[in-house]
Structures are given as structure tokens and as C-alpha cells.
Amino acid sequence: WIMQVVAFRTPSAAASNPVAPSALACSSSSITGAGSDACTVTLSAVAPSGGETVTLSSSSSAVTVPASVTVAAGATTASFSATVAAVASAQSASLSAIADGVVMTFTLQLNVQASTLSINATSINFGNVTLNTAATQSLTLTSGLSAIIVSSAAITGTGFSYSGVTFPLTLASNQSATLSIEFDPTVAGAATGQLIITSNSSTNPTAAISLSGTGVAASYAVSVTWQAPTSSVDPVAGYNVYRSPSGGSSYQLLSSISNTQLSYMDNSVQTGQTYDYIVESVDASGNESVPSNMASVTIP
């Protein structure tokens, strides 16, 4: 009889029992705007010693996944995150998990984030503003997660205006623009107006900001100051302050004040008038000195 010995290779456990992806799933199948999705790869059997590496990919540049994920030895699943960027138009992305020639896919729907516009005030009150003197306040427009188009701004009301922005205006995601709102009254009294902001915002596309303010006439006063006489024969007991319309010879006594006070505030002047002032010192008997030099002032 003849005996033969033949050597042959025994198939490895991996070859006889291939471990391949059996499922790929994510917690959300639809994402609106930017965000992230928690995903899981499941193997057909437990991963061998050293673990099982699964290659990952995405069909869309708007969805980013790791290059691979490793299922630990003895485990059947591994998790990873898919990072989603906001898209300008609705679309779908296919995620793939590949190992041992087996491909599992998951389809993720990407939706457009609704455009929104935030405005930092619903009303602006300027309070009292002197006539022919402009007062300014700021109004800030801010886009949401998606770009937005502010098509126009229209303002009504006497004395109200805006500047700083030209329309139409496109704001990128989370971008702001500032309008300068001005109130410049020309007549005294309360004034109201309204600013209308029109945009493609999904909420409040026509925003109304109420405006208010009160025009007031300018208020003026004249400060009169002097130096105490240094060569008075009689001690100075006080001072008399006089005023006359410009060029007039008749002076009106405005106030008699003590010798310790060397100034006087005239709050009774009128806009557009010119006044002449003089001061006379007074002794204890009420006798007045000669007038001081005359000072003239014109009220705007």
C-alpha cells in the first residue's frame, strides 16, 4: 500500500465567517438647517479580536461624517455623528458604511431653514428734542440661520428720517445691519411716525416700528458775572443787576443780591432778542455806585 501526505491551508475564522455591516441607521431621517445626526453601524456578527473597521462616506458636501468607525472586539455596533450644514435648497444625502465588500446606506433629507429677520425694537421714542436739532437712535436688523433679503424701508411722520443702509439689502446667516433713525423737529409739539421694514422673513415680513418725539423750543439763559470793586470808599453791602433791550436807555432791575455773590443767572431771556447788562454796587445805606461797564448778548 502507498501512503500520501498532503498539506493544505485551513480557512481562517474571518474567511469562513465574514463580519460585514448589516444595517446603517441615524436618529433623524430629516434635518432642517444646520445640525447633527446620531448614527449607528450594525454588524452581521460580533467584531473579531482587534475590532472591525467600517469605512464611512457621504454623497453630499453638506453632510460630513468620519472617514471610518471601529466596532470594538466582541461588539456588534458602533456610533458616529453626521454633521449637517445649512443648505440653500432642499436635497437628499446618502450615507454609506462599507466593510468586507458589503455596503449599507441611509438616506438623509436636508431641508432649507426658514429665513427670519429680528429687529431690536418695535418702537422708538425720542422724548423732548430741541427744535432744529437732530436726535439719532439706532435700529439693528439681524438675520437668522439662513440668509435673508430686506427689500425696502419706508418712513412716515414729519421730522423723521433714516440713513446708514441702502435697500435692497442681503444679510448672510447671523449677520446684522444698523439703521440710524433721526428726529429733527421744526415745529413745537408732539410728533408721531412709522418705519415699515419689508423682507422675505418667514415671520413678520412687514415689520412696523412706531416713532414718536416732541419738538420743544430752545431754552436759553444768560450768566452775568463781575469782580468786586477794589477801591470803594464805602464797604459794599450788595449788588443790583440791571438789564435793558439792546440800545435802550431804560434799565430794569433784575435782582438785588448780597455782597458775597458775584454772579447772576438771567432765565427770562427770549430767543432772537439782544440785551444790555450793567451791575451797580450798593452800600449799607442803599446808595448805588456808578454803573459797571455794559455787556451785551444776543440770544439765538
C-alpha positions as CSV (number, residue, x, y, z in Angstrom):
1,W,0.0,0.0,0.0
2,I,1.1,3.6,-0.6
3,M,0.6,6.4,1.9
4,Q,0.4,10.0,0.7
5,V,0.7,13.1,2.9
6,V,-0.9,16.3,1.5
7,A,-0.6,19.7,3.3
8,F,-3.4,22.2,2.8
9,R,-4.4,25.6,4.4
10,T,-7.3,25.7,6.8
11,P,-9.7,28.7,6.1
12,S,-9.4,31.4,8.8
13,A,-12.4,32.1,11.0
14,A,-12.8,35.5,9.4
15,A,-12.9,34.0,5.9
16,S,-15.4,31.3,6.9
17,N,-17.5,33.8,9.0
18,P,-17.1,37.2,7.4
19,V,-18.2,40.2,9.5
20,A,-19.9,42.8,7.4
21,P,-22.3,45.7,8.0
22,S,-25.9,44.6,8.3
23,A,-27.5,48.0,8.9
24,L,-26.8,51.7,8.9
25,A,-29.3,54.0,10.7
26,C,-29.5,57.6,12.1
27,S,-31.8,59.0,14.7
28,S,-33.3,61.5,12.2
29,S,-34.1,61.0,8.6
30,S,-34.7,64.7,8.0
31,I,-32.7,67.7,9.1
32,T,-33.8,71.4,8.7
33,G,-30.9,73.9,8.6
34,A,-27.7,73.1,10.3
35,G,-27.3,70.4,13.0
36,S,-26.0,66.9,13.7
37,D,-27.4,63.4,13.5
38,A,-26.5,60.4,15.7
39,C,-25.9,57.4,13.5
40,T,-25.1,53.7,14.2
41,V,-23.5,50.9,12.2
42,T,-24.6,47.4,13.0
43,L,-22.5,44.3,12.0
44,S,-23.8,40.9,10.9
45,A,-21.8,39.3,13.8
46,V,-19.6,40.3,16.7
47,A,-16.4,42.0,15.7
48,P,-13.3,39.8,15.8
49,S,-10.2,40.4,18.0
50,G,-8.8,43.8,17.2
51,G,-12.2,45.2,16.2
52,E,-13.8,45.7,12.8
53,T,-13.1,48.9,10.8
54,V,-16.1,50.2,8.8
55,T,-15.4,52.9,6.1
56,L,-17.9,55.8,6.0
57,S,-18.8,58.2,3.3
58,S,-21.4,60.9,2.4
59,S,-22.7,61.8,-1.1
60,S,-23.2,65.4,-0.1
61,S,-20.7,68.1,0.8
62,A,-23.4,69.4,3.2
63,V,-23.1,66.3,5.4
64,T,-19.7,65.4,7.0
65,V,-19.0,62.0,8.5
66,P,-15.8,60.5,9.9
67,A,-13.6,58.6,7.4
68,S,-14.3,55.4,9.4
69,V,-15.6,54.0,12.6
70,T,-14.3,50.9,14.5
71,V,-16.6,48.3,16.1
72,A,-14.9,47.1,19.2
73,A,-14.0,43.4,19.5
74,G,-16.9,41.4,20.7
75,A,-19.4,44.2,19.9
76,T,-21.8,44.4,17.0
77,T,-22.4,48.2,16.8
78,A,-20.5,51.5,16.8
79,S,-21.8,55.1,16.8
80,F,-20.8,58.3,15.0
81,S,-22.1,61.7,14.3
82,A,-23.1,63.2,10.9
83,T,-22.6,67.0,10.9
84,V,-25.1,68.8,8.7
85,A,-24.6,72.3,7.2
86,A,-27.5,74.6,6.2
87,V,-28.5,74.2,2.5
88,A,-29.9,76.8,0.2
89,S,-32.3,74.3,-1.5
90,A,-33.9,71.0,-0.3
91,Q,-31.9,67.9,-1.2
92,S,-31.0,64.4,0.0
93,A,-27.7,62.9,1.1
94,S,-26.8,59.2,1.1
95,L,-24.6,58.0,3.9
96,S,-22.6,54.7,3.3
97,A,-20.9,52.2,5.6
98,I,-18.6,49.7,3.8
99,A,-16.7,46.6,5.1
100,D,-15.8,43.3,3.6
101,G,-17.3,44.3,0.3
102,V,-20.7,45.0,1.8
103,V,-22.3,48.4,1.6
104,M,-25.1,49.7,3.8
105,T,-26.8,53.1,3.1
106,F,-29.0,55.6,4.8
107,T,-30.8,58.5,3.1
108,L,-30.9,61.8,5.0
109,Q,-33.3,64.5,3.8
110,L,-31.9,68.1,4.1
111,N,-34.4,70.9,4.3
112,V,-34.0,74.6,4.0
113,Q,-34.0,76.6,7.2
114,A,-36.8,79.3,7.1
115,S,-35.5,82.8,6.8
116,T,-36.2,85.1,9.7
117,L,-35.4,88.7,10.5
118,S,-35.0,90.0,14.0
119,I,-35.4,93.8,14.8
120,N,-34.2,95.0,18.2
121,A,-37.1,97.4,18.8
122,T,-40.8,97.7,18.0
123,S,-41.0,101.4,18.9
124,I,-38.6,104.3,19.3
125,N,-39.3,107.3,21.5
126,F,-37.0,110.3,21.1
127,G,-38.6,112.3,24.0
128,N,-38.1,116.0,24.0
129,V,-35.9,117.3,21.2
130,T,-35.0,121.0,20.7
131,L,-36.3,122.5,17.5
132,N,-34.0,122.3,14.5
133,T,-31.6,120.0,16.4
134,A,-31.5,116.4,15.2
135,A,-31.6,113.5,17.6
136,T,-30.5,110.0,16.5
137,Q,-31.2,106.5,17.7
138,S,-30.1,103.1,16.2
139,L,-32.2,100.2,14.9
140,T,-30.5,96.8,14.4
141,L,-31.7,94.2,11.8
142,T,-30.3,90.7,12.3
143,S,-30.8,87.6,10.1
144,G,-31.4,84.1,11.4
145,L,-29.7,80.8,10.4
146,S,-30.4,81.5,6.7
147,A,-29.7,84.5,4.5
148,I,-32.5,87.0,4.2
149,I,-33.3,89.8,1.8
150,V,-34.6,93.1,3.3
151,S,-36.2,94.6,0.2
152,S,-37.2,98.1,1.5
153,A,-37.7,100.5,4.3
154,A,-40.3,103.3,4.3
155,I,-40.7,106.0,6.9
156,T,-43.6,108.4,7.6
157,G,-44.1,111.3,10.0
158,T,-42.8,114.9,10.0
159,G,-39.3,115.3,11.1
160,F,-38.4,111.5,10.9
161,S,-35.8,110.0,8.6
162,Y,-33.3,107.1,8.3
163,S,-29.8,106.6,7.0
164,G,-26.9,104.1,7.1
165,V,-28.4,101.3,4.9
166,T,-29.2,101.1,1.2
167,F,-32.0,98.7,0.1
168,P,-32.5,96.1,-1.1
169,L,-30.1,94.5,1.5
170,T,-29.0,90.9,1.7
171,L,-28.0,89.7,5.1
172,A,-26.0,86.4,5.3
173,S,-26.6,84.0,8.1
174,N,-26.5,85.7,11.6
175,Q,-25.4,89.0,10.0
176,S,-26.6,92.4,11.3
177,A,-27.1,95.9,9.8
178,T,-27.8,99.1,11.7
179,L,-30.1,101.9,10.6
180,S,-29.7,105.4,12.1
181,I,-33.2,106.8,12.8
182,E,-33.3,110.6,13.1
183,F,-35.9,113.0,14.6
184,D,-35.3,116.7,13.6
185,P,-38.4,118.7,14.6
186,T,-39.1,122.1,13.1
187,V,-42.3,122.9,15.0
188,A,-43.1,122.6,18.7
189,G,-45.3,119.8,19.8
190,A,-45.7,116.0,19.7
191,A,-44.9,114.1,16.5
192,T,-45.5,110.5,15.5
193,G,-44.4,108.4,12.6
194,Q,-43.8,104.8,11.5
195,L,-41.0,102.8,9.9
196,I,-42.0,99.9,7.7
197,I,-39.4,97.2,7.1
198,T,-40.2,94.7,4.3
199,S,-38.3,91.4,3.9
200,N,-38.7,87.8,2.9
201,S,-38.8,86.8,6.6
202,S,-41.0,83.8,7.2
203,T,-42.2,85.6,10.3
204,N,-43.4,89.2,10.2
205,P,-42.3,90.0,6.7
206,T,-43.7,93.5,7.0
207,A,-42.5,94.9,10.4
208,A,-43.8,98.2,11.7
209,I,-41.8,100.3,14.2
210,S,-43.6,103.2,15.7
211,L,-41.8,106.5,16.1
212,S,-42.5,109.4,18.5
213,G,-41.0,112.5,19.8
214,T,-41.8,116.1,20.9
215,G,-40.3,119.2,19.5
216,V,-39.5,121.9,22.1
217,A,-38.3,125.4,21.8
218,A,-34.8,126.1,22.8
219,S,-34.4,127.4,26.4
220,Y,-31.6,130.0,27.0
221,A,-30.2,131.8,30.0
222,V,-27.6,134.5,30.4
223,S,-24.9,134.2,33.0
224,V,-23.7,137.7,34.3
225,T,-20.5,137.8,36.3
226,W,-18.4,140.6,37.8
227,Q,-15.5,141.4,40.1
228,A,-15.9,143.1,43.4
229,P,-14.6,146.7,43.4
230,T,-11.2,147.2,45.0
231,S,-11.3,150.9,45.7
232,S,-14.8,151.5,47.1
233,V,-15.0,154.3,49.7
234,D,-17.9,152.6,51.5
235,P,-18.0,148.9,52.1
236,V,-20.1,147.0,49.5
237,A,-23.2,145.6,51.1
238,G,-24.7,144.1,47.8
239,Y,-25.2,144.4,44.1
240,N,-28.0,145.4,41.8
241,V,-28.2,143.7,38.4
242,Y,-29.9,145.7,35.6
243,R,-31.0,144.8,32.0
244,S,-32.2,146.8,29.0
245,P,-33.2,145.9,25.5
246,S,-30.2,146.5,23.3
247,G,-29.6,150.2,22.6
248,G,-32.2,151.3,25.1
249,S,-31.6,153.8,27.9
250,S,-34.1,152.5,30.4
251,Y,-32.7,149.7,32.5
252,Q,-34.8,147.3,34.5
253,L,-33.7,146.0,37.9
254,L,-33.5,142.2,37.7
255,S,-32.2,141.4,41.1
256,S,-30.6,142.7,44.3
257,I,-28.1,140.2,45.7
258,S,-25.6,140.0,48.6
259,N,-22.0,141.2,48.5
260,T,-20.8,137.5,48.7
261,Q,-22.4,136.7,45.3
262,L,-20.5,137.8,42.1
263,S,-22.8,136.3,39.5
264,Y,-26.4,136.2,38.4
265,M,-28.3,133.9,36.1
266,D,-31.0,135.6,33.9
267,N,-33.5,132.9,32.9
268,S,-36.1,135.3,31.4
269,V,-34.5,136.0,28.1
270,Q,-36.3,135.5,24.8
271,T,-35.0,133.9,21.6
272,G,-33.9,136.4,18.9
273,Q,-33.5,139.3,21.4
274,T,-30.4,141.3,22.3
275,Y,-29.9,142.6,25.9
276,D,-27.5,145.0,27.6
277,Y,-26.5,144.4,31.2
278,I,-24.9,146.6,33.9
279,V,-24.1,146.0,37.6
280,E,-24.0,148.6,40.4
281,S,-22.7,148.0,43.9
282,V,-24.8,149.1,46.9
283,D,-23.6,150.3,50.4
284,A,-25.3,149.7,53.7
285,S,-27.5,152.8,53.2
286,G,-28.7,151.7,49.8
287,N,-26.6,154.1,47.9
288,E,-25.5,152.8,44.5
289,S,-22.2,153.2,42.8
290,V,-21.7,154.3,39.2
291,P,-22.7,151.6,36.7
292,S,-20.2,149.0,35.6
293,N,-19.2,148.6,32.0
294,M,-22.1,147.4,29.8
295,A,-22.1,143.9,28.5
296,S,-24.3,143.0,25.5
297,V,-25.5,139.5,24.5
298,T,-27.8,138.2,21.6
299,I,-30.0,135.2,22.2
300,P,-30.0,132.8,19.2
